[in-house]
């Protein structure tokens, strides 16, 4: 799968979430750029930098046996000819279940190189329960 | 301040963190793009989309009286002529204090328009305490 060419950022994004759902490490890594100092942040996780570290992170996640289905929505896009940023809301469910809890927000960054579009950053973080926000009325955490 | 022109993404980023430290709403909003569907996510916060909502978020944060000093480091950059992504680690301290706790990871996205570089996305999330990671040995949260 490593010679797959994604002709649009959306194609790369679809392959990313498909590889995640199938816990397919080779397909997952075919989505990532080999040329860049890639960055991956999972919800509540540390920042992981570099392709080898990112691969090891996914290997551990997939080896854990957890199977997750992610449906993305409300994509906000900033795209140029060679760099694209997609900010999405992810509804995450364990395989066979309905999504539980508030969405994850993810910023996905893709770069176009000689072999098409590849992911260079994935930054995901949990969002709070909307009920908490409504009760409290103001943003809960500052920067 | 709204006619300030930032000639590089780094200039816009410096102004962003300076405005944050000074709780200066007008300077903060001069950093943000008025042209784009801007996105702002604070640590553990919801996704905020749109300039009016982002302004209101900062207004509330600054009105709370909290004064924060942020030192960024370990920037990973993806830049083109018109779009730039900076992923940074933020050491956050209350004014007059030393930084406490693990860093925040932030993805800052800037776009270049007719009036220079402006921020279009700020996505920040907490990282775990490294001691927890070392004890546990594997990533704690999957996506």
Interface residues (C-beta under 8 A of the other chain):
Chain A: X20 X36 X37 X39 X41 X42 X43 X44 X45 X46 X47 X49 X57 X60 X61 X64 X66 X68 X70 X74 X76 X78 X79 X80 X81 X82 X83 X85 X87 X89 X90 X92 X104 X105 X107 X109 X111 X120 X121 X123 X124 X125 X126 X127 X128 X130 X133 X138 X139 X140 X141 X142 X143
Chain B: X20 X36 X37 X39 X41 X42 X43 X44 X45 X46 X47 X49 X57 X60 X61 X64 X66 X68 X70 X74 X76 X78 X79 X80 X81 X82 X83 X85 X87 X89 X90 X92 X104 X105 X107 X109 X111 X120 X121 X123 X124 X125 X126 X127 X128 X130 X133 X138 X139 X140 X141 X142 X143
